[in-house]
Amino acid sequence: MKPTADLGGPPSLPPAETAPIAAESVTPRPTARSPKVGPGRRSSDRFPVVALCGSAGALEAFERFFAHLPPSSGLAFVVVVHRAPDPEQSDALTQVLQGFTQLPVAEAHDGLRVRPNHVYVIPPGHDLSLLHGSLFLLKPTQPASRRLPIDFFLQTLAKDVGERAVCIIFSGLGSDGTIGLKMVMENFGMVMAQDPETAAFDAMPRAAMATEFVDFVLAPELMPTQLLDYLERPLEVRPLRNADEETASQPSHALQKIFLLIRNQTGHDFSFYKRNTVFRRIERRMNSHQIREFTHYVRYLQENPAEVELLFHELLIGVTKFFRDPEAFASLKEHLRPILADKEPDSTVRVWAPGCSTGEEAYSLAMTLFECLGELAPDRHLKLQIFATDISPDGISFARVGQYSENIEADVSPARLARFFQKADGHYQIRKEVRDVVVFALHNINKDAPFIKLDLLVCRNLLIYLNAELQRSLLPVFHYALNPKGLLFLGPSENITGYHDLFQPLDVKWKISRRSTQPASLPHLIKFPFSLARHSAAPPTTALMSASTPHHRQNSTFAALVQKKLLQSYAPPAVVINTKGEILYVNGRTGKYLEPAPGLSGMNLFEMAREELNFEISGAVHRATQSQEDVTVDNVRVRTDTGQQLLRLSVWHLSGSEALAGLLLVVFEDQPTPRKVRLAKKSPQQDSEHRDAVVAALDKELQYTKHRLQTTVEEMESSLEELKSTNEELQSANEELQSTNEEAMTNKEEMQSLNEELMTLNMQYLAKTEELGQTANDMKNLLDATEIAIIFLDNDLVIKRFTPQVGRIISLLPTDVGRPLAHFTSSLRSEHLLRDVQQVLDRLTSIETSIQTTRGEWYTMRILPYRSLDNYINGAVLTFTDITALKLLEARLQETARFAESMLATVREPQLALDASLTIVSANQAFADIVREPLAALAGRPLASLGGMWQQPALQQQLQQLLDPAVPTSDFDGLALEGELPGQGRRRVVLYGSRLLHHGQATGQLMLAVREVAKAT
């Protein structure tokens, strides 16, 4: 796009009464008004900055915009337009804008601090940037034809003010601003575009709308109201959400319901994305619909499936461009060279780029690797294979085409443009050899298996959108996917924190790391959901019911709450254990009976039991295990802070479901304790009784221990026998495995043979593909060489293909393929083109006619059915052959013939022209008067049919001699004949004749004239 100094352009169209917006509001759009938004509503250094961007025709739009803007909006405005260097008129734009608004308008200069309620204008011949709230000017590094000042400023604006950035694209030519507005969107800013119907030049607004990142599409006079409404609730004044927070506007389950609706419709789960990022994306959609409550937005999503798709695309927004951070790619090349040098000849370099978006980064990697491979010895023959994946079908489809707009010139060097791109029809097309090495595929990184045996894994600016849990799961997977010493290339805001044992940093600034040889921890890989994404808890139904209704109290949650309250109030303390004593579940307060064991012990009941309970609990559990019956022990004493306490110790077997099989429930029930037992004081008699009780208890415990030891010995002997049997089974299994291994080796040989067959078949397909490619090239050159305008239509009259010459008849562009022919007007002087095509399809007969265009050109139009090799009718073919020159020649010939006839008619001597059979070709009126015949009746009659002297042998002989090319005589004169003339009697006539020549050659025609007519003597 070339910059222009003329911002006015031709008069614009009158403003539309209504303007479409990017998404239909759920509440009526407010009428034109002036909201009271003053600077006091925002922090003095946290005000929004609005970039007003445009080119040709933008001045008229600026005037309409400022005319409806309140004087105290609290916003700062920066006008960025295409201005040609002109020192004499450097302040002309500033003066013009000052006439549109009461706000102060100033031209930007270095260090100028941006303030609210001010307008700043870019000076000519400079690029404008924003840093820490101040404007700075830079000399352009690109030639004038490749400068993109709007993209340059919008990128700095997005980085500096983040979500406070607002970008508005007005009338203009080209596509400047499409990259910058994506950066504004990525940083949660807002994007507007002028309604193309109201723009003097709609190229820039339409290019912005084509990115699908525009929030509002409005006429300029409607923009201030929508802008101020949107900024009434700026993102920075909203507190960051907490996952556990629950408010009226955002219940704790609202976000999960939104995730559920997206997953049900698209199959993708966003529950692992960072919550604040997701909230802000959702709030953008809510603001565009003027919805203030999360619950209302959930309902709106349920009722509008199209909004679910729009929200899905909103969450997928990823800003990408060619060679983002050029220094990072330069550093990557330095670290790639050793890896490529160590690769075996004829091997394959494998690369994976997840989150590829629209393919710019994947193609950047391909170009970088091609440059590195070009530095190697030519005999290495390394192959390149790049896997570029994303979850967006639209992004993958766009990337596969490999066609990008001209504004990539700012990011790709001229040398790379010449080597890796082809320019056609105002776009840059990735060359086929580059597209062939990049495989684009749909792939969900949080649930699909990764690509493996990689030499390079590039995951830039993707992890920053994922929560810490998923990041911790992905890094071991990246380690697993890479070859030893393979490279991991992350974005500048991402890191490998917590996994420095898996990756060795090579470039700390640009986040390039090398995979270590240490294997990743198996638990990290096992818990990653390769086959099925883990979904956060979500309600099983999307129906929203009030908690106060009786129906709501009938669900399982209400019953569970009641049961939980009963258990807390009446159930005794208890623990669930397995046969080893490991505690699996605790109910109630068990502190009186259990205490943590010292050291690094686990949750084991036998280790945590109080000293006086250890024997009783061990014995009861052992008896219950051996007898497979429930065991109850009464009057078990335990010391508490208030004295002795009696309790009932019960061990029950759990049953009823497979999950409870083999588990035991140990219950502690306090029993009524007599006061004298609880408060009994020690006496000599009591001490003696106590010692006897202790001895009895120790003796009982000793007997129990002996019994358990004997049981353990028996169990070990039984286990030894089982181990022997198991060993024999393992030996047998080993022999079976050896046999299976031999079968596997046989299968491997068969697979190798099959692989060779597949390789042969692949080579055949490759040769066929090359042959088809050559045929396509030949066909293209054939069509171009014929210079015939050809249009191929399908059965629905939709354009399938056409040659460039069609542009002289119908204004078609390469992007019009797939559109119906009825959408276009032609320059043909015919109103029945579509009817004729439909007639050919209905009757399967061709039509050929000559037709003229409004420019005076003539074409032979042929319409034929399009027949496939199987003789199926798949549409129609229209050909237009230029016959303008033939028509002009025909007109000249007709004019010449008329002129010759006119001359012949003016000659007074009777004359006529004869052909080789002596048939009259033409005659004048004087000859018709002699023979008394109508002039029109003479043409085509043999001369002899006139009778009389005209059939005399002497005349016939003279005429035959003139027709004979062997006779040198080319004329005769003075031939006198006598005979009857109709109505005149007998007459004597004197004739002369000659051959008719063209460029000295005989034409086979004669001229015969009557010199004299007199009475016969």
N, C-alpha and C positions, 0 to 999 in steps of 0.2 A: 504494500500500500504506500503510495507516494503522499507526503505531507502537502498540505495546501494552506495558503494564507487566507483564502476566501472561506469564511465560516458562515456567510449568509446563504449563498446558493440561491436557487430559484425559490419563489414563494412557496411555502409549505401548504399542505392540504389543510382545510378547516378542521378544527378539533372535533373529535367524535363526541357524541352526546354521552355515550357510555364507553368504558374502556375495560377490556378483559383483564383479569388478573391471573396469576399463575395457578391459583387454586380457589375454588368457589368458597366464599365465606359462609359460615353457618348462621351468622347474624347479618341483618341488613347493613350494607355499607353506609357509613355516615355521609350525609350531604356535605357540600363544601362549607367549611366553618374554620374558625381560627382558634384552636385549642390554646388554653393559657398554659404554655410551657415556658417557663422562664429559667434563667441561669440558676436561680436559687434552688431549683429542684435537683440539681446535680452538683457533685463536687467540682471545685474550680479547676482541678487538673484531671478530671475523669469524664470529660464531655465527649460526645461523639464527633467524629471528623467525617464529613461527607465529601467524596470525590465526585465532581461533576465532569464527566468525560464525554467528548464529542469531537466532531470534525466538520465536514461540510454540512451546512444547514442547521448547525447547533445553536447559533445565536438566537434565532426565533424561538427555539425551545427554551433557552435560558430565560428569555424575557417572560414567557408564559409561566415558568417555574417560579421566578422571583416575585412575579405579580401576585401570587397566591400564598407567599411565605410570610408569616408573622414577623415583625421586626425584632422580637426578642424570643427567638426559638431556643437559644442556648446551644446552638450547633456552630461548628466551624466548617467553612466551605472552601475547597481547593478546586479551582477550575483548571483542568488539564486537557488541552486541545492540541491539534496539529498546527504549528505556526512556522511559516517559512522565515528564515533569518532576514530581518529588515530593520536596521537600526533607526531609520527615520520614523517608523511607525511602531516602535516597541511598546509604547504606552497606549496605542489606539484601542486595543481590546479592553484595557482597564477602564478607560473613559466610557466606552460603550456600556460595559457592565454596570458602572456607577450610575448610569441613567436608568437602569432597570430596578435598582434596589436602594433602600435607605441605609443598608449596612455599609460600613467602610470597606472599600475595595482597594487592594494594594498588590503591586507586583512582587513576587517572591524574590528574596535574595538570601545569601548565606547567613545562617544563624537566626533567621526570623522566627520568633516564637509564635506558635499557632495559638490563637485565642478564640473563645466562643463569640458568636455574633460578628464575625469578620469573614471577608471573602478574599482569598489569595489566588493570584493568576500566575501561571507558568510563563516565564519570559521566552521569547523566541530563541532558537538555536541552543537550547539547554535541555538536559534531563533533570527532573525534579525528584527529590527523595525526602523522606521524613525519618528523623532519628531523635528519640527522646523528646518528642514534641516540638522540634525545630526543623525548619526547612533548609535544605542545602541544594546547591546547583552543581551539576557535573557536566563536563564537556562530552558530547556524544562520541562513542567509539565506533558506531556503525555508520555506514554511508546513509545519506538522506533517504534513499529508496527503501532501506531496511530498518529504519528506526521505528521503535515501538514505545513512545514516551508514556502512553497510558498504562501498558503492562508494567513498565519499569516502576512507575509511581505506586500503582496498586499493590505490588509485591512488598515494597517498603512500608506502605500504609498498613497492610495486614500484619506484618511482623511487629510494628511499633505499637499499635493501639489495639490489636486483637479483635475482641468482639465489639468494640466501639467503632469499628470501621463500617462505613456505608459507601457502596459503589453504585452510581447511577450512570447508565450508558444512554446517551442521547443520539440524535441523528448523526450520520457519518458514513464514510466509505471505508471498505476493508474490514478487517476482523481484529484490530487492535483492542486490547482489553479482555479477550477471552481467557488468557492465561492468568492475568491478574485477578479477575473476579473469582476464579477458582481458589486462589490463595485467600481471598477475603472470606469465601464460604468455609474453607478449611479452618479458619480461625474464628468461626462462629459469627462473622459479620453478616450484614444484610445486603442484598443485591437487587437493584431495580433496573428496568429497561423501558425505554420509551415505546409506546405502542407503535409498531411499524406503519399502521394506517395513518398516523398523525405525523410521521417523520418525513422531512424533505428527501432524505436519502436513508433507506432502511437497511443498508448492508450491516452496519455495526449493531443495531438492535437485534436483527435476525441472527447474527453470528453469536451474540450473547445468549439468546433464547435457545440456540441449538445445543449449548452446553448443558441444558436442563438444570442449571444451578440458579436460575433467576427466581426470586421470591414474588415479585410483583411486576406486571406489565401494564403500564398506565399511560394516559396522556399527561403531558408536563403539568397542566394546571391541577390535576388530581394528585400529583405526587406529594406535595407538602403535607396535606391532610393525612395521607396514609403513612408517611414517614414519621410524623409526630405521634400518631396513634401507636405505631410500632414501638417507638422509643419511650412511651409512657412507662413501660415496665422493662427497663434495660436489664440485661443478664447480670451485670455486676452488682446490682442492689439486691439480687435474690440470694439467700444463703445457700451454700453448697448442701446438697441433699445428703442425708445419712441413710444408709440401708435400713437401719432400725427405726428411723423416724416415721411417724404416721400423723398426717394432718388431714383436714377436711378436703383440701384440694388435691392431695396426693396420698391416698391410703397406701399402706405398706405393700399391698398386693397389686396395685394398679400397674406398676412396671412389669411385674410377672405376667399379668394378663396381656399387656401389649406384646411382650416376647412370645406368648403363646399364640396370639393371633398372627404374628409374623411367621412363626414356625409352621403353623397349620397351612398357611397360604403359599409360602415360599420354600419351606423345608429347611430353613437356616435358623440357627439358634444364636441370639445376640446376648444371652445371659452372661457370657464371659467377657463382654466389653466393659470398659471402665464406666462406672455409673454416672459420674459427672459429665463425661462426654456424651453418653446416651441421653441423659436428661436434657442437655442443651440442644441436641439435635431434635428431640421430641418437642421441646419448647418452641423451636423455630417453626415447626409445622403447626403447633397450636396457635402461635401468634399470627401466622398467615391466614388462619380460619377465625381469629378472634375468639378462641376458646380459652377460658381461664382455669377450668378445673380439669384435673387429670381424669376423674371419673367420667366427665362429659366427653373427653376425648376418646376414652375406651369405648363408650357407646357409639361415638361417631365412626370409629374404626369398624365396629361390628356391622354398622349399617351401610358402610361405603368400602367395599373391597378394593376399589381403585386407590383409596387413600392409603391402604396397607402397602400397596406396591410403591406409592410415592414415598412413604416413610422408609420402606426398605432401601430405595435408591438414596434417600437422604443419609441413612446410616452408612451407606457404601461410599460416600463422597471421599475420594482420594485425589489429592493434587499431585500430579506427576508431570515431568517434562524431560526432554532429552538432556542427559549429562547433568542431572541435578547435583550441585556441588562438584564442579570440574576438578578441583584439587583432590577430592576423594577418588575420582576415577583415575587420576594420574598416579596416586599412591597405589591403587589397586593394580595398575599395570606393572608397577615395580615389583609387587609381591607375586604377581602371576608368572612372571618370566621364569623364575627357578622351577616352579611346578611344571610348566610346559616343557622346559628343557629336560626334566627328568622323566617325562612320559615316554613310553615305548613307541617306536615307529609304528604307524598304521593303527594306533589306538585311538580311543574316543575321549574327548574332553567333555565331561558331563557337568551341566550347570542347572540349578533350580532357582527360579525367581518367584516365590509365592507373593500374592497380592500385587499382580502386575498391572492392574487397572486397564488402561487403554493401550498398553504395550510400549510406551516410550522408553521405560527403563530396560525392558527386555531387549529391545533393539539397540539401546546404548551399550549393553553388555556384549551383544553380538559384534557391534562395530569395534569395541575395545579388544575383544578376543581376536577378531580378524587382523587387527593391527599387530597384536602380539605374535600371531602365527606367521605373519609376513616377515618377522624378524628372524625366524628359525631357518635352518638349512632346508633347501627345497626337497631333500630326500626323506624328510621326516613323515610327511603325508598324514598329519594328525587330522582327525575328523572332529567336528564340533556339533554338540547336541545340547540345546537349551530348552528346558521345560519352564514355560511361563504359565502360571495358574492364577485363577481368581474365582470368586463365587458369583460374579456378575455376568450373566449371559450376554448382555449388551456390550459390556467392556471387552469381552473375549471376541465377539463378532467384529467389533471395530478394530481391534488389534490385528486380527487375521488379515484384514484388508490391507493394512499398512499404508494408509493414505492420510497425510497430515497437511494442515494449512500452511500458508507461506510464512506465518509468524514464527515458525521454528528456526528461521534464519538467525534469530537472536541467540539461540542456544547451540546450534550446530555450525561448526566452522565451514568455510567455503570448500576446503579440501575434502571434508567428509561428505558434504552435500554432493559434490561432483562424483565421489567414489561410490557412495552407498545409496544414492537417491536418483530418481528420474523425475523431472519436472514436466507436468502435463496438466493443461486446463486449470491453471492457477493453484495446483496442489503439488505436494512432493510425495512421490510413490517410492516406498522401500523397494530396492532391487530384489529380483527373484532369488538370487543366490543368498541373500541375507534372510529373506522370509523362509527359505527352505530349511535353515538350521534351527529355527525357533518353532517349537511345538506349543500351541496355546490350547489349554484345556480347562474345563470347570473342575475345581478342586477346593474342598473346604479344609482349611489347615487344622481346625480344631476337632475333626472327626475322621478324615480320610487318611489312609496310610501314606507316608512320605515317599518321595523318590529317593533312591539310595545309590550308593557308590558314586557320590558326587565329588568333583574336584573343587567346586565353588558353590556356595549357597548364599544368595543375596536376599535379605529380608529387611528392606529399608523402610522406616516410617510406618511399619505395621504393628510392631509390638507395643508402641506407645498408646494404641487404642485398646489394648487388651489388659485385663486385670492381672494382678500379681500371680494369682493361682495358675492361670493359663500360661503365663510367661514361664513360670517354674516348670511347667509340664513340657513346654515346647523346646527349651534349650537342650535337655537330654535327647530329645528326638532329633534335633539338628545335629547333635554330636553323633548319633547313631547313623544318620543319613550320609555323613561326610566320610570320604576316604581318610586314612591316616595322613596327616599334614595337609588336609584340605582346608580351604579358607572359608570363613564366615564373615560376611560383609553386612553390618547393621547400619541403621541411621544414626546421625550425630546425637540424637536425644535418647538413644537406647544403649543398654549395657548388658554385661554378662554377670552381674552381681550374684554371688553365691555359687558360681560354677567356674571359678578360675582353675579348678583342677581338670576341667574338661577342655578348656580353650586357653591358648597362650596368646596374650595381646601382642600384636605386631605394630599397630598404629593406633595409639590411644585416642588421638583427636578424631580420626575418621572411622573408628570402631571396626578395624580389620583384625581378625584373630585367626590363629591356626589351631586346628583340631589336635588335641593331644592324643597320645597312643593309649592312655588309660581308658579302659572301658567304662561306659556309663553305668550307674547303679541300676540294677534290674528292677527294683521297685518303682523307680521313676518311669521306666518304660512301660511297665505292666499297668500302671494306673492311668496311662494316657489312653483315651477312648479312640483307638484306631478305627473301629468299625461302627460305633454308634456314639454320637455326642451325648454327654451327660446333660440332662435338662434340669434346670432349677424347678423347685416345686411350684406348681401352678394349679390353679383350680381346675377340676375336671370338666367344668361347664362354663360357658361364657355368660350365662344368665346371672343377673345381679338382683339379689333379693334383700329385702330389709331385714335387719337382725331382730326387729321387734315383732315379726310375724310368727304365728304358731307354727307354720310350716318349717320355718328355719330351725325351730327347737326340736324338730323331729329327726334331724340328721345325726350322723355318727359323732360329730364333734361335740354336740350338746351332751350326748350320753357319756362320752369319754370324760368331759369336765365333771359331770356329777360323780362318776365312778372314782375319779382322781380325788375329789373332795372327801368321799367316804373312806377311801384308803388312808388318806392323811389323818382322818379323825379317829378311826376305829381299828385299823389293821396294826398288829404288833410289829416291831422292828424285825426284819428278816433279810437274809441274803440268799442269792441263787449261786450255787457253785457246781463245778464239775467234779468228777471222781478224784482229781488231783488237789482239790481244795481251792482252785483259782476262782476268785469272785468275779461273776459276770454281771450281777445286778444287785443293787442295794435299795431296800425300801425302809423308810423311816429313819429314826435317830438311833444309831448303833454304837454311839460313843461310850456307853456304860459297859459294853461287852467286848468291843474291839478297839485296838489302838495301833497306829502305824508302827511297824517293826523298824528297829534301827538299821542303818546301812542302806544298800541299794537293792532292797528287797522289792518284790512285786506285790500285787494285790492277792495275797494268799491267806485264806481263813486260818489255817493252822499257825502261821507266823504272826498274825495280827491278834489272835485271841489272848485275852488277859491270862495271867499266870494261873489263877485258880480255876479257869474255865478250859485250859488247854487240854487237860486229860479227858474231861467230860465230852468236849466237842469231838476230839479225835476218836474216842471210843464209840460215841453215838453214830458218827459218820461211817466208821468201819463196820459196825454191826448192821447198819442199814444197807451198806453196799453188799455185804456177804449174804445177808438173808433176803435181800430184795423186798424187805418189808419196812413200813414206817416205824420209827423208834422215838419214844418219848421218855425223858428223864425228868423226874420231879425233884423239888427241894434242893436244887443246885444253888450253892451259896456264891455270892460275888460281892466284893467290897465296893462301897460307894462313899460319897462324901458325907452321907448321913448315917453310915453304919453298914451292917450286913443286910443283904437283900436276897430273898428267895426267888428263884425263877424256874419256869418249866422250859426245858430245852427239847425242841422237836425237830426231827429230820424226816422230811417227806419226799417221796419220789414224785417228780412232775411227769404228767402224761397228758394226753389229749391232742397233741400235734407232733409232727415229726421234728419241729424246731426245738421242742422241749425234751426230746428223748435223751436219757442218760444224765439228766441234770437233777440236782437235789436242792430242796428248799430248807434252809436252817432258820427256825423261828425262835425268837427270844421273847417269852411271855412272863412278865413280872407276876408273882403270886403274893397273896396277902402274907405279910411278915409280922409275927407277934412282936409286941413292943420290947419284951425282954430279950428276944433274939436279936432285934435290930440294935438295942442299946446296951446289950450285956457287957459287964465289966469283967476283967480277968481276975481270977482268984487262984490260990494253989490248986484247989480241986479242979477248977476249970482248966488250969494249965496242964494238969495231968490228963484230964479228959481230952484236951486239945492235942497233946502229944500222942495219945493212943489213936485218936482219929487220924492224925497225920501218918502214923506208922501203918494204920490199916489202909489208908489211901495209897501210900507208897507201895505197899505189898500188892494191893489191887492193880496198881499201874504196872508193877513188875510182871505180874502174871499176864496182864494184857500185852505187854511188850514181848514176852516170850511167845505168846500165842501168835502175835503178828509176825515175829521173826520166823517161826515155823511155817506160817502160811506163805511168807515171802519166799522162803527156800523152795517150797513146793512149786510156787508159781514160777520161780526161776528155772527149776528143772523142766517144768512143762514148756516154758518159753524156749529153753535150749532145744528140746525136741522139735518144737515148731520151727526154730531157726534152721535146724538140720533139714527138715522137710522143705523149707523155703529155699535153702541152698540148692537142693536137688532140682527144685522147680526152676530156679534161676539158671542152672546149668542147661536144663532142657530148653529154656527160653533162649539161652545164648546160642545153642545149636540152631534153633529156629531162626534167630536173627542172622546167623551166618548164611543160612539158606536164603533168607530174604535179601541179604546183601548181594548174593550171587544173582538173584533175580533182578535186583535193582541195577547191577552192572549190565545185565543183558538189556534191560529197558533203556539204560543210558546209551548203549550202542544203537538201539533202535531209534532213540530220540536224536542221536547225532545224524543217523541216516535221514530221518525225517527233516532235520534242520537243513541238511544239504539240499534236500528236495525243495524245501521252502526258499532257500537262498537262490536256487536255480529259477524257481517261479518268480521270486522277487526281481531277479535280473531281467526276466522276460517282461514283467510288468513295467520295470524301469525303462526298458527299450521301447515298450509300447507307449509309455508316457512321453518319452523324448520324440517318438514318431508323431504322436498327437500334437505335441508342442510345435514341431516343425510344420505339420499340416496347418495348424492354426496360424503360424507365421506366414506360410504361403498364401493362405486364404486372405489374411489381412492385407498383404501386399497386392494380391490380385484385385481385391475390392478397391484398394487405393489407386492402383494403376488404371483401372477402367474409368475412373472419374465419373462413375454413374451413381446417382443418389438412390440408395436402397434402404427400405425400412422393412424389418421383420416383425410381424404381429402374431400374437397367439389367437386362440379362438374367441377370446373376449375383447379383441382389438386393443390389447395391452402391448406396449412397445417392448420387444425383446432385444433388439439390436438395430443399429443404423450406421451408415457410413457418414463421414464428415461432410460430404457434398449435400446432404439433406438440409444443412443449415441455410442454404440459399432459398429453400422452399418453405421449410417449417423450422422455426427457431428452437432447436433441440440442444440440450446440454447432456454430457455423460451421466449426470445425476437424474435425468428424466427417464432412464430405463426403469421399467416397472410401472410407469404411469399410463393411463388410457390415452389413446390417440385423440379422443374427443376433448381432452383438456387443452388442446393446442389449436391455434388458428394458423392457416397457411396463406401464402401469397398467391394461390391458384385462383383463377377466375372460374371457380366451380363451387357450388354449394352442396354437391351430392357425393363428396368423396367417401364419407362413412357409409352412405347407402350403397355405393358401388362395391366397397370392400365386403359389406355384409351379403350383397348379392352373389359375389364370387364364392363366399363360404357356403351359402345356401345351395347354389346350383352347381358348384365345382367346375365352373367354366371361366376362362380368362377374359379379361376386358383390356382392350388396347385403344387408346385415343390420344389425339394431340390436344394439348391444353396450354393456355397462355397464363403467365403470372401478371401480377399488378405492375411489375417493373418492365413489362414488354417482352420477357423471355418466353421462348417456346420449348415445351418438353413433350416427348412421347411417353405417356403414362401407361404402364402395363401392370395389371393386378392379376396375380396367379395364386392358386392354392399352394400352401407349403406342405409338401408331401415328404414324409420320413422314408427311410430305407425300407420300412415294413409297409409302405403305401398307406400310412395313416395320415389324415389331414390334421396338422398341428397348427394351423393358422393361415396367414396369407403373407405374400411378398409383394411389395410395391416398388417398382423401379421407375425412375425418371431419367430419360436420356435427353440430353440437351440437343435440340434441333434448331436452335435459333439461327445458326448460319445457313442451314438448309432452307428455312423459311424465308430468310432474306434473299437467298439465291433464287428461290421460286418466285418471289415477288418481282425481282429484277427481270427474270425470264418472261414473266407475264407482261411486264411493262414493255419489254423489248418487242414481244409478239404484237402487242397492241400498236406499238409505234410502227412496226413494219406493215401491219395491215392498213394503218392510216396512210402511210406513204403510198402503198399500192393503190389505195382507193383514189388518191389524188392524181395519179398518172392518167393522161387522156387516152394513150394508146391501149388497145385491148391486150391484156396480159393474163397468163395463167401459169401455175407451177404444177409440174407432173412428178410422180414418183417413178420408181424403177419399173412398175407395171403399167406405166402410162395412164395412171389414174389421177384425176385432178385433185391436187392438194388444196389449192386456193386459186381464186380468180378475182379480177376487179370488175367494177360495175360496167365498164366499157365493153368487156368481153361478153358479159351477160346480156347486154343490149344487142350485140351482133347476133347471138344465137337464140335470142328471144326466150331465155330461160331465167327463172328467179335466181338471184345470186346465191341464196342459201341452199338451193337444190343442186348446185354444181359440185360442191365439195364431195369427193368420194365416188364420182361417176367416171367410168372409163372414157377416155377422149373419143374413142371410136363410137361410143353410144350416141354421140351427138349427130352421127350420120353425115351425109353429104361429103364435102371435101375433107372433113376431119378424119375420114377413114380411108383416104386414098393411099395406095402403097408408097408413093413417093414420100409423103409426109412420114409415114410409119418407118420407112427405111432411114430417113435422116435422123429421126429421133432415136432409133435403135443404135445407130453409129455413135451418137453422143453418149449413150449409156455404156458402150463397150469401152473399157479402160485400155484395150490394146490399140484403139484408134487414136492417133495423136491429135486429130482435130477435135477442138473443144467447143466449136460453135459453127453455125452456118448462117448465111444471109442471102436474101433475095430469092427465096423459094416461092415461085408463083404457082398458084393453084386456082382452078376454076371449079365452080360448083354452086349448088343451090343453097341459099341462106334463107332461113324461115322468115316469110313475110317480105323478102326483098328480091326474090327472083334469083336469076343466075348472076353470080358475081365473080369478079377476079380479085384475089387477095394475094398480097406479098407478105411472106412470113420470115422471121429470123428467130433463131434459138441458140441457147448456150447451156453448158453445164453449170450447175451451182457448186461452188467450191467453198471449203472452210480451211483456212490456213494452208491453202495450196493443195488440199486433198479433196477428191471427189466425194460428194455426199450422197450420190445415187438419186439426185433429183435434177430436173431440167426446168428451164424457163423458156416459154414460147410466147412470142408477141406478134401482133398483126401491125405491119407498118403502113399498109395501104389497102383500101377497099375501093374497088371501081367496078363499073359495069363490064360484063364480059363482051368481048368483040366478036 
